[in-house]
Every structure is written in C-alpha cells, then in structure tokens.
C-alpha cells in the first residue's frame, strides 16, 4: 500500500512538474521576447500594453480563468467514480457556458474600449491594444475548458504542450506586429502631431501575438481531442454511473464551483487594475506628466511582472496538478493523504520560490541588464529588490487557494482575498499620498496583499482540516541555503565584473547560484533521499548526491 501511495504521489507531482516546466519555459520565452518588444515599443508603449492587459485579465477572470480549475475538479471527481459519460457531459456544458459568456464580455470590451481606457483607466491610448485583445477572450475561454478536461482526466501534457506552443507563436507574432504597427503609428503621429500614436499602435501590434498564440493552442488541443475521442468512447462503454446527470444540474454545479473561484480570482486581478488606475490618477493630481507615469507602469508590467511571474507560474502549475489529487484523496476520506499531498507540494514550491526571491534581492539589476540591455534598469532593479518577498507569499497563497478549492471550501479564498484587497488598497493609498513613494508604493503594497492572503489561507486550512505546515524543512532550511547562495553568487558576480561585462558576470553567477543552493539544501537536510525519489528524475538526483557525498 505504501509503495502504491508513493507511486500516486510521484504521479501527481510528476504531472505538476510537467506543467511547472512548461510554465517556466513559457515565462522564459516571455522574458526573452519582451527584450525586443520593449525595445520596439518603449516604456510608454509598454504602459499602454500593460494597462490593456489589466482590463483583459479582469475579463478573462470573469469568463474563463476559473474554467480549467472548475472543469478539472468536476471531471476528476466523476472519473474517480468511473462516471465517464457524466464527466463528458460536464465538458459539453462548460463549453456552452464558455462560448456564451465570453462572447458577450468580449463584445462589451471591444465596443467599450474607448470608454474604459479614457474614463476608467485615465490612459486613452491604451484603447487600441484593448480592442485587439477583445476577441481573444472567446478563444481563451474555449481553450480553458479543453485544458480543464484533460487535466481532470489526469493528463497535464496537452495543457503543457499547448502553453509552450501558444507562447512561441505569441512571441513571434508580437514582435512582428509591434514593429509593423509602430511604423503605421508613426505615420499617424506625423499627421496628428502626437508621438504617442506610435507607442499606442505598437502596443496594439504587440497584443496581436496573444490572440494568434491562443488560437494556435486551441487548434492543437482540438486536434488532440479528436485523437483522444476513440479512447474516450472506450471509457464511456465501461461507465459505472447509475444515472445520467442533467445539463441543468451540471450548470448549477458548474456555477457553484465557478462563482467563488471567479470572485477570488477577480479580487486577485483587481490588484493590478486598482494599482494602475490609482497610481495614474494620484500621479496626475501630484503634477506628473502622463508619459512619465505611463512609462513607470510600463516598467512595472514589462520588466518587474515578467520576472516575478516565473516562479509564480510554477506555483500555479503545481496547484493545478494538486486539485485532482486532493479531490481523489478527499473521496477516500483519508485526511492523512490530503495532508501528505499539501505538505509535499508546498515544500516543493518553497524550495523554488525562496531562492528565486533571494536571487532577485541580490542580482535584480544585473538580471534586468542581461534581459533588457538597451534600457536603464535602475528603477526596475530597485522595484525587483523591494518586491522580491512577494514571490514567496504569492507562491504560497496560490497553492493554498488551490487546496481550499479542492476541498470544496470555495468561499474561504474569496473572503481571505477580499480582506487582503482592503488592506492592500489602504496601504497603497497611504504610501502614494502620505509617503509619496511613487511606483515603489505599488510594489510594497503587493507584499501586504500576498502576505495577508497567505496567513489567512493558512488559518482557514488549520480550521477546516487541522493542517499546519511543517516549518523547518519548508521555510527555514531553504532560507538558510538561499542566503548562502546569495552571498556566493554576489561574490562571483563582483569578481567577474572586474574583468568582464555585467552580462557575462550574470551568466556565470546564475548557474553557480543554482548549484550552490542545491548543494546547501541537501547538506542542511532540507530534502531527504526518500523525498528526492518522489521528484521527477529522483533516482538520478539521488545517485548524483551520493557520489558528491552530500547526504548527511
């Protein structure tokens, strides 16, 4: 039984790792293509680009962000009971819901883009990018249902591959679109006597990649679904369900599942909308030029968020893989299994998030100089250093959100995120108006939001299932190993910078940092042989550590 359980733990961790690796690859592609994109668009254009994406993100939250999670949860519950016909009816019902709702919201965004950009966000030139993004809301909603269906059936590979494909296409089309429309925008700027048209058109061209990328991923998943349908029909012939669920019941359950996730996700995404809108309005009142604060928003969205989102994407992927596992464990009524899965994923998550935060603190500006070498990165570097701690809290809250939703406690994340949003808004206002910290207020306030959410989610888990996260191996040892890593990485960087460029020094320091952290983590007892076996390629990692004499 123990061996079977370990195999299952390895299975869902492996599936989560597949998604996590895909997430890292997509974020790395995103970071790489942002370099030429930022160079073409500029900080002002990235401001328009970022503001359009904040509104787009809210629209996705209301229509499709919750769909992969909800569909995965509902499908996995029925698959666990052998009800394959009902699991497919959930898929069909969710698809109908996605098309109707996302179609309506997309139309509202498209025709109301001018009003939203000028009256709500106070940055009217972001309307061009927003209008391009509007049709993508429908595409992403359908894509979300497809991904949720495959995840609910225990396979993360279609989702992972589609994510990588989406980002590759996105990168190529975004760069080409930004360049071509920048030329068009500059011609319009000459006619109308306003250089902002060049940045606005270029931002719209950059968003074109998002639409084409999502469409490419959807076509791929439709192909996979067509191939998988033969297997699905065989499973449906072995169906053990005693009754066919009505679509009315499915829509009711879907709504009950989706609504709290939408509310929770909306609160999360409202942070971006609130800080962009509040920052722009307050900076305007304080006498700053539109191009000045739009450029700062561009640095926040184009550089800071690009790097911060890499470790957070890993947490999201692990959380997505955890939900079907939590649902299955909850079906058996084994609290111990639930605890083991939460502890394994949280620990694995913190082993990645904590050193990432330490790396941002120590090498923030050099990393930005490596990626955005044509830009002045002093402001972005300080933002990254100040906001590094939020990486740990966002990763932690992302996983605990997924756990609470997997345990059917759908309202706890909503309540916790709402309380955190109130604290966030108050702290942001005080930092902007009283202390006048400018763009740094936005970064510091996000620590308040993510930290508060993590604490409240941990309290909810303790109240519901008596779960308390182990501290030493999850937080303390990775933190100590990260400090050792940070000191050595900084020393290596300073040494190589004496006789080479900053970029070369960073390229040397980063891999050294990874090796040093891994060695320190194992030597300090942060991960045992048995735990390492449960990781992807665990046997190989154990052999390497044994040869190096790292195990105590």
PALO-93020 format. One line per 5 residues: for each residue x, y, z of C-alpha. Coordinates in nm, 3 decimals. Layout:
N
X,Y,Z; ...
END
This chain:
552
0.000,0.000,0.000; 0.284,0.238,0.088; 0.451,0.173,-0.245; 0.123,0.236,-0.426; 0.075,0.562,-0.239
0.428,0.673,-0.324; 0.364,0.595,-0.690; 0.049,0.810,-0.679; 0.235,1.091,-0.505; 0.508,1.070,-0.767
0.240,1.064,-1.037; 0.067,1.387,-0.942; 0.397,1.555,-0.857; 0.531,1.447,-1.196; 0.220,1.584,-1.369
0.260,1.906,-1.172; 0.626,1.919,-1.266; 0.536,1.882,-1.634; 0.306,2.183,-1.605; 0.565,2.368,-1.396
0.838,2.304,-1.654; 0.604,2.422,-1.930; 0.525,2.728,-1.717; 0.895,2.807,-1.674; 0.959,2.759,-2.047
0.670,2.990,-2.139; 0.785,3.252,-1.888; 1.142,3.231,-2.017; 1.015,3.272,-2.374; 0.807,3.563,-2.245
1.112,3.719,-2.082; 1.323,3.670,-2.397; 1.072,3.814,-2.643; 1.000,4.104,-2.408; 1.355,4.227,-2.479
1.294,4.318,-2.846; 0.931,4.405,-2.767; 1.029,4.661,-2.503; 1.297,4.795,-2.735; 1.040,4.844,-3.013
0.751,4.970,-2.802; 0.945,5.161,-2.534; 0.838,5.219,-2.174; 0.548,5.444,-2.278; 0.414,5.179,-2.517
0.458,4.912,-2.251; 0.243,5.129,-2.026; -0.043,5.119,-2.280; 0.024,4.748,-2.334; 0.017,4.675,-1.960
-0.300,4.872,-1.888; -0.484,4.697,-2.172; -0.372,4.364,-2.031; -0.503,4.452,-1.684; -0.853,4.505,-1.825
-0.815,4.194,-2.042; -0.712,3.994,-1.732; -1.025,4.103,-1.547; -1.238,3.997,-1.846; -1.062,3.658,-1.855
-1.122,3.618,-1.483; -1.494,3.677,-1.528; -1.522,3.439,-1.823; -1.250,3.176,-1.841; -0.977,3.195,-1.577
-1.170,2.970,-1.341; -1.275,2.722,-1.611; -0.964,2.497,-1.620; -0.976,2.462,-1.241; -1.354,2.411,-1.221
-1.373,2.170,-1.516; -1.070,1.979,-1.386; -1.228,1.949,-1.041; -1.569,1.834,-1.166; -1.431,1.597,-1.429
-1.177,1.437,-1.192; -1.448,1.375,-0.930; -1.658,1.184,-1.185; -1.361,0.999,-1.334; -1.266,0.884,-0.982
-1.615,0.725,-0.957; -1.594,0.574,-1.307; -1.865,0.808,-1.442; -1.707,0.884,-1.780; -2.032,0.981,-1.952
-2.111,1.238,-1.685; -1.754,1.371,-1.699; -1.802,1.432,-2.073; -2.139,1.600,-2.011; -1.958,1.837,-1.773
-1.717,1.915,-2.057; -2.000,1.988,-2.301; -2.191,2.200,-2.051; -1.880,2.401,-1.962; -1.808,2.460,-2.331
-2.156,2.602,-2.392; -2.122,2.826,-2.087; -1.778,2.949,-2.201; -1.890,3.040,-2.552; -2.198,3.236,-2.441
-2.043,3.428,-2.151; -1.704,3.501,-2.309; -1.870,3.607,-2.633; -2.082,3.866,-2.453; -1.794,4.000,-2.241
-1.565,4.016,-2.543; -1.823,4.224,-2.731; -1.860,4.465,-2.437; -1.480,4.510,-2.416; -1.445,4.561,-2.792
-1.718,4.824,-2.828; -1.650,4.986,-2.489; -1.270,5.000,-2.516; -1.261,5.376,-2.565; -1.473,5.450,-2.257
-1.279,5.201,-2.040; -0.938,5.335,-2.142; -1.021,5.706,-2.112; -1.279,5.727,-1.832; -1.177,5.439,-1.604
-0.801,5.399,-1.653; -0.726,5.763,-1.749; -0.494,5.647,-2.031; -0.692,5.680,-2.353; -0.423,5.546,-2.588
-0.449,5.200,-2.430; -0.782,5.158,-2.616; -0.606,5.040,-2.934; -0.440,4.744,-2.761; -0.758,4.664,-2.568
-0.962,4.645,-2.888; -0.720,4.391,-3.037; -0.734,4.176,-2.723; -1.116,4.163,-2.702; -1.172,3.869,-2.945
-0.911,3.666,-2.758; -1.148,3.643,-2.459; -1.367,3.395,-2.651; -1.066,3.192,-2.773; -0.911,3.164,-2.424
-1.243,3.059,-2.269; -1.278,2.763,-2.508; -0.909,2.686,-2.454; -0.963,2.684,-2.076; -1.241,2.425,-2.097
-1.025,2.200,-2.316; -0.731,2.223,-2.075; -0.950,2.159,-1.772; -1.096,1.848,-1.935; -0.754,1.692,-1.999
-0.628,1.788,-1.651; -0.938,1.633,-1.494; -0.854,1.311,-1.678; -0.511,1.314,-1.514; -0.300,1.434,-1.808
-0.117,1.766,-1.794; 0.079,1.704,-2.116; -0.179,1.854,-2.362; -0.203,2.165,-2.143; 0.174,2.190,-2.107
0.246,2.149,-2.479; -0.031,2.390,-2.577; 0.110,2.651,-2.338; 0.456,2.630,-2.493; 0.312,2.640,-2.847
0.095,2.937,-2.754; 0.391,3.131,-2.618; 0.620,3.056,-2.914; 0.359,3.182,-3.162; 0.280,3.473,-2.930
0.648,3.576,-2.921; 0.697,3.575,-3.298; 0.371,3.749,-3.387; 0.403,4.006,-3.106; 0.746,4.122,-3.221
0.644,4.135,-3.588; 0.313,4.305,-3.509; 0.472,4.563,-3.278; 0.734,4.652,-3.539; 0.493,4.683,-3.831
0.226,4.878,-3.644; 0.490,5.107,-3.492; 0.570,5.223,-3.844; 0.199,5.279,-3.911; 0.160,5.461,-3.579
0.450,5.695,-3.654; 0.287,5.791,-3.985; -0.036,5.867,-3.797; 0.165,6.059,-3.536; 0.309,6.288,-3.805
-0.038,6.362,-3.939; -0.197,6.424,-3.596; 0.106,6.584,-3.430; 0.121,6.345,-3.134; 0.410,6.098,-3.095
0.204,5.881,-2.857; 0.028,5.727,-3.158; 0.348,5.539,-3.244; 0.362,5.381,-2.898; -0.014,5.312,-2.895
-0.019,5.140,-3.235; 0.294,4.944,-3.147; 0.134,4.825,-2.821; -0.169,4.708,-3.022; 0.063,4.517,-3.255
0.228,4.354,-2.952; -0.108,4.227,-2.826; -0.183,4.069,-3.163; 0.054,3.785,-3.067; -0.166,3.700,-2.769
-0.465,3.642,-2.998; -0.283,3.435,-3.262; -0.093,3.238,-2.995; -0.413,3.141,-2.812; -0.578,3.045,-3.141
-0.281,2.819,-3.229; -0.302,2.645,-2.888; -0.677,2.594,-2.932; -0.632,2.433,-3.275; -0.371,2.198,-3.128
-0.600,2.092,-2.840; -0.890,2.037,-3.080; -0.664,1.802,-3.275; -0.562,1.618,-2.954; -0.929,1.591,-2.854
-1.018,1.441,-3.192; -0.743,1.178,-3.145; -0.842,1.114,-2.782; -1.210,1.067,-2.866; -1.155,0.700,-2.956
-1.012,0.630,-2.609; -1.290,0.835,-2.451; -1.558,0.625,-2.622; -1.398,0.305,-2.485; -1.403,0.453,-2.136
-1.766,0.559,-2.176; -1.859,0.200,-2.267; -1.711,0.092,-1.930; -1.906,0.363,-1.748; -2.008,0.267,-1.394
-2.251,0.555,-1.341; -2.608,0.464,-1.245; -2.769,0.788,-1.361; -2.717,1.049,-1.627; -2.670,1.399,-1.492
-2.893,1.660,-1.649; -2.738,1.967,-1.802; -2.945,2.175,-1.561; -2.772,2.004,-1.268; -2.432,2.038,-1.437
-2.481,2.412,-1.495; -2.587,2.453,-1.133; -2.279,2.267,-1.002; -2.058,2.447,-1.253; -2.188,2.784,-1.139
-2.150,2.693,-0.771; -1.792,2.585,-0.843; -1.701,2.872,-1.074; -1.861,3.164,-0.888; -1.632,3.157,-0.581
-1.325,3.098,-0.799; -1.428,3.393,-1.019; -1.474,3.611,-0.712; -1.140,3.505,-0.567; -0.956,3.546,-0.900
-1.128,3.880,-0.964; -1.003,4.010,-0.631; -0.651,3.895,-0.723; -0.666,4.065,-1.063; -0.829,4.375,-0.920
-0.496,4.447,-0.752; -0.343,4.518,-1.092; -0.633,4.732,-1.206; -0.651,4.922,-0.876; -0.280,4.994,-0.858
-0.259,5.105,-1.224; -0.571,5.324,-1.200; -0.492,5.466,-0.853; -0.127,5.524,-0.939; -0.213,5.702,-1.264
-0.479,5.927,-1.104; -0.272,6.018,-0.797; 0.044,6.084,-1.001; -0.164,6.306,-1.230; -0.302,6.503,-0.935
0.051,6.539,-0.795; 0.154,6.712,-1.119; 0.341,6.437,-1.303; 0.321,6.410,-1.683; 0.117,6.132,-1.844
0.419,5.996,-2.033; 0.619,5.986,-1.707; 0.380,5.773,-1.503; 0.281,5.565,-1.806; 0.649,5.475,-1.850
0.672,5.369,-1.484; 0.365,5.146,-1.532; 0.544,5.006,-1.838; 0.850,4.915,-1.625; 0.620,4.752,-1.368
0.428,4.546,-1.624; 0.702,4.486,-1.880; 1.002,4.410,-1.659; 0.905,4.357,-1.294; 0.598,4.140,-1.360
0.778,3.942,-1.632; 1.039,3.814,-1.384; 0.817,3.787,-1.076; 0.568,3.573,-1.267; 0.824,3.299,-1.350
0.826,3.135,-1.001; 0.457,3.217,-0.952; 0.375,3.022,-1.270; 0.540,2.717,-1.112; 0.316,2.752,-0.807
0.009,2.783,-1.031; 0.108,2.469,-1.223; 0.166,2.269,-0.905; -0.166,2.393,-0.767; -0.344,2.286,-1.088
-0.200,1.935,-1.059; -0.285,1.920,-0.688; -0.660,1.978,-0.728; -0.747,1.641,-0.893; -0.520,1.467,-0.638
-0.689,1.647,-0.346; -1.035,1.564,-0.485; -0.942,1.195,-0.518; -0.791,1.185,-0.167; -1.097,1.359,-0.022
-1.322,1.098,-0.190; -1.145,0.828,0.016; -1.195,1.027,0.335; -0.825,0.997,0.426; -0.716,1.319,0.598
-0.359,1.186,0.620; -0.338,1.153,0.239; -0.467,1.509,0.198; -0.209,1.637,0.450; 0.074,1.448,0.276
-0.013,1.592,-0.065; -0.040,1.950,0.065; 0.291,1.920,0.250; 0.473,1.771,-0.050; 0.359,2.040,-0.294
0.409,2.330,-0.051; 0.759,2.216,0.034; 0.850,2.162,-0.334; 0.705,2.507,-0.408; 0.905,2.685,-0.136
1.224,2.511,-0.246; 1.187,2.709,-0.570; 1.020,3.033,-0.453; 1.259,3.122,-0.167; 1.585,3.106,-0.370
1.414,3.298,-0.654; 1.331,3.577,-0.409; 1.688,3.574,-0.278; 1.822,3.588,-0.634; 1.606,3.892,-0.713
1.732,4.070,-0.400; 2.099,4.005,-0.478; 2.108,4.029,-0.859; 1.799,4.231,-0.951; 1.957,4.498,-1.170
2.216,4.263,-1.332; 1.937,4.022,-1.432; 1.740,4.309,-1.589; 2.057,4.433,-1.762; 2.104,4.084,-1.906
1.749,4.076,-2.047; 1.680,4.442,-2.125; 2.032,4.552,-2.216; 1.927,4.862,-2.411; 1.730,5.009,-2.119
1.817,5.194,-1.798; 1.721,4.939,-1.531; 1.794,5.124,-1.205; 1.426,5.184,-1.124; 1.325,4.833,-1.234
1.610,4.680,-1.032; 1.505,4.855,-0.712; 1.142,4.754,-0.773; 1.251,4.392,-0.810; 1.455,4.403,-0.489
1.176,4.564,-0.287; 0.911,4.327,-0.421; 1.111,4.003,-0.404; 0.944,3.889,-0.082; 0.605,3.888,-0.255
0.727,3.595,-0.469; 0.725,3.369,-0.161; 0.383,3.490,-0.044; 0.219,3.474,-0.390; 0.351,3.120,-0.446
0.227,3.011,-0.104; -0.117,3.171,-0.143; -0.157,3.023,-0.494; -0.110,2.667,-0.364; -0.328,2.718,-0.054
-0.603,2.866,-0.273; -0.595,2.552,-0.488; -0.607,2.329,-0.178; -0.907,2.509,-0.029; -1.092,2.494,-0.361
-1.006,2.126,-0.400; -1.155,2.064,-0.053; -1.481,2.234,-0.160; -1.419,2.531,0.071; -1.478,2.767,-0.218
-1.566,3.080,-0.021; -1.260,3.087,0.208; -1.023,3.212,-0.069; -1.282,3.476,-0.164; -1.315,3.604,0.192
-0.939,3.598,0.254; -0.855,3.772,-0.075; -1.122,4.040,-0.012; -0.982,4.121,0.333; -0.633,4.136,0.181
-0.756,4.363,-0.101; -0.893,4.612,0.153; -0.559,4.614,0.340; -0.379,4.645,0.007; -0.585,4.944,-0.109
-0.539,5.128,0.222; -0.163,5.065,0.226; -0.129,5.171,-0.140; -0.318,5.495,-0.078; -0.108,5.579,0.229
0.221,5.503,0.051; 0.123,5.705,-0.258; -0.038,6.007,-0.089; 0.130,6.036,0.253; 0.479,5.899,0.185
0.484,5.978,-0.190; 0.682,5.664,-0.273; 0.556,5.658,-0.633; 0.586,5.331,-0.821; 0.762,5.166,-0.525
0.437,5.200,-0.328; 0.272,4.964,-0.576; 0.541,4.700,-0.529; 0.542,4.722,-0.148; 0.162,4.711,-0.129
0.163,4.383,-0.321; 0.368,4.232,-0.036; 0.089,4.337,0.201; -0.174,4.170,-0.019; 0.011,3.844,-0.081
0.137,3.814,0.278; -0.209,3.873,0.423; -0.367,3.618,0.186; -0.108,3.353,0.277; -0.166,3.398,0.651
-0.546,3.392,0.621; -0.540,3.084,0.392; -0.316,2.901,0.638; -0.563,2.981,0.916; -0.854,2.851,0.703
-0.672,2.522,0.637; -0.597,2.480,1.006; -0.964,2.539,1.095; -1.101,2.306,0.825; -0.871,2.002,0.833
-0.627,2.075,1.116; -0.337,2.123,0.872; -0.028,2.309,0.992; 0.267,2.336,0.754; 0.598,2.194,0.873
0.836,2.489,0.923; 1.199,2.377,0.933; 1.236,2.190,0.603; 0.977,2.401,0.420; 1.091,2.752,0.513
1.394,2.773,0.744; 1.643,2.544,0.566; 1.560,2.676,0.214; 1.601,3.031,0.353; 1.946,2.949,0.502
2.051,2.776,0.179; 1.929,3.082,-0.016; 2.139,3.318,0.199; 2.448,3.104,0.133; 2.361,3.103,-0.237
2.308,3.480,-0.243; 2.640,3.562,-0.075; 2.840,3.335,-0.310; 2.650,3.449,-0.621; 2.711,3.815,-0.535
3.081,3.746,-0.474; 3.114,3.562,-0.806; 2.934,3.844,-0.988; 3.154,4.116,-0.836; 3.467,3.914,-0.915
3.382,3.853,-1.282; 3.258,4.210,-1.325; 3.615,4.332,-1.256; 3.743,4.194,-1.587; 3.427,4.138,-1.797
3.086,4.292,-1.865; 2.787,4.282,-1.628; 2.607,4.046,-1.866; 2.895,3.794,-1.865; 2.924,3.814,-1.485
2.549,3.746,-1.452; 2.565,3.449,-1.693; 2.839,3.297,-1.475; 2.681,3.383,-1.138; 2.334,3.239,-1.209
2.429,2.874,-1.276; 2.678,2.886,-0.986; 2.393,3.009,-0.765; 2.171,2.715,-0.868; 2.443,2.458,-0.792
2.536,2.619,-0.459; 2.174,2.634,-0.347; 2.107,2.270,-0.438; 2.419,2.153,-0.253; 2.342,2.363,0.054
1.980,2.245,0.061; 2.079,1.877,0.059; 2.369,1.917,0.303; 2.150,2.105,0.552; 1.893,1.825,0.541
1.627,2.025,0.358; 1.547,1.728,0.136; 1.597,1.360,0.217; 1.679,1.067,-0.011; 1.323,0.938,0.013
1.175,1.279,-0.073; 1.414,1.312,-0.364; 1.295,0.978,-0.505; 0.943,1.127,-0.523; 1.064,1.407,-0.752
1.091,1.375,-1.132; 1.424,1.203,-1.218; 1.459,1.138,-0.846; 1.676,0.825,-0.883; 1.928,1.017,-1.096
1.936,1.305,-0.845; 1.998,1.061,-0.559; 2.290,0.898,-0.744; 2.450,1.238,-0.813; 2.412,1.348,-0.449
2.557,1.019,-0.323; 2.862,1.048,-0.547; 2.911,1.407,-0.428; 2.874,1.295,-0.064; 2.600,1.548,0.006
2.367,1.333,0.218; 2.428,1.354,0.590
END
